[in-house]
Amino acid sequence: MTRNLSWDSDESEALVDGHGYASIADWISSNSSWETLLYTHGFILFRGFGITDPTAFDVTLDSLMQPSLEFSEETSPRSGVTDRIFTSTDYPKDYPIQFHHEFSYRKSYPDRLAFCCLRPAENGGATPLADSRKVLHRIPDDIVTRFEKLGITYIRNFTGLGLSWEDAFGTSDKEQVSDYCRSNGVHYSWSGDDLHTRQTAPAVITHPVTGERAWFNSAINLNVSGIEPKPVRDALRLLPENSIPTNTLYGSGKQIEPDVIETLRLAYTEEAIRFDWQSGDVLLIDNLLTAHSREPFRGERKIIVGMGSLASHCD
């Protein structure tokens, strides 16, 4: 059952009040062990620091991470705000986004994410979080063993549905896309102007600082059985396999059973915490230790994001 994050909750240490501090950088300079707090909880929510525009957020990023500018292989539409900041997603507001770790399907992925709320939704639109160390312990051992042995294969078909390959890779040059795929271990094929890709990544990783094992992947949100709402999922299931925009398989190439997807979804739900965004909130998460999702919402909502330095499955 999803819990609400509050100043009285078990995670209250991870809620930082800006009262008495000139900036987030000022708070960090006064708290030398702040990264231990981040690794303990997997996230920190900064509230009341007056971060009300992209410029102020951009400056703050340098205190929280080493920002990255590399965003190839997008699966969700985004819009650029500055060179280092994007909208968190332009995915339709009526649809939920399932729990995932940003770019966990890639060879390299950001170590941290920082979100900033410039405008909360009228209703809904929360960004629930789940500690991936605890999620791992909730998944039955036989399922974990299977995924650790086989890994997860991510399938993408750029055939006119969902994100285009031009938007996903940030270029309209097919040879640049082919070069990128070859350099990053992505198996690819072209069928006219349609692109099909396949890549395999681990399901479980060890955090390079804490040494803890974590359930780190995008098995649910990119699986056809994990897509919400149900009418969209049912419509996609009617398509030929090579036309479904995204799907996940066991690393052996076999389908992940729907009941396994449901088991994984339940594990996230049991560990999930949520909070209602307030204007000026800055949420820092360790991308390896914390999965995030998004609730549907009504009204306008503006959440922007910056991403940290790239780590690699091969490190």
Secondary structure, DSSP 8 states (H G I E B T S, - for coil): --EE--TTSTTGGGEEE-TT-SSHHHHHHH-TTHHHHHHHHSEEEEESS---SHHHHHHHHHHH--------S-SS---BSSSS-EES--S-TTS-EEEE-TTTTSSEEESEEEEEEEE--SEE----EEEHHHHHHHS-HHHHHHHHHH-EEEEEEESSSSS-HHHHHT-S-HHHHHHHHHHTT-EEEEETTEEEEEEEE-SEEE-TTT--EEE---TTTTSGGG-SSHHHHHHHHTS-GGGSSEEEEETTS-B--HHHHHHHHHHHHHHEEE----TT-EEEEETTTEEEEE--EES--EEEEEE--EEETT-
